[in-house]
Amino acid sequence: MDLHAFANGWIDAFNRRDWDAYAVYFADTVTYLTPGREEPLVGRDTHVAQDQKNAGSAKLVPRLIVVADDGSHIVIEGMFQDERRTSKWVTILEIRDEKIAAERLYFDRLRPSS
């Protein structure tokens, strides 16, 4: 499996707002943890619905994609931005059976785009 292509396809599906294609990347029981959340969200539908709710018109702009030698993880650093806000983010995707089994997302506070 080409994990760089996998990561780029996942980002592309998000940026196109193709939520059906985006959902295919996640395992049924994916866990999703972000700052300020004590317990992870669990489940593909829950994860996708949360992303849909918070996406607005922002795009994910990757700056760095690193894959683990053993294919178990993908780390992506980039920007989440639209015409009025910008946020730096890093996500760690745990890959199992060619799906995202867990995501840990870290981000800074949104600030107005310049």
C-alpha positions, 0 to 999 in steps of 0.5 A: 500500500502506498501510504503517501498516496493514501494520505493525499487521497484522504486529504483530497476527499476532505478538501472536495467535501466528498464525505462518502469518499472521505469515510472510506478511509476510516475503519468502522471503529476508528477512534479520534482524539483532539485537544480539549477532549477527554475521551476519543470519539469512536466510530466512522460515522461520528468522526465524519459527522464531526469533521463535516460540522467543523470543516466550513470552507477550509482546506487541508494544506499538507506541508509534510507527510511522513510514513512509518517504515512498517506502514503502521502510521502516517504523520501529516503536518500542515495548515487548515485554512480558508479566506478568514482563518488559518491554523497549523495542525499535525495529525497522527494516523494509525493504519490497520488493515489499510484503514485509519484505525485511530487519529490523534489531531493536534492544532494551534488556535485559529487566527485570521488569515493574512 
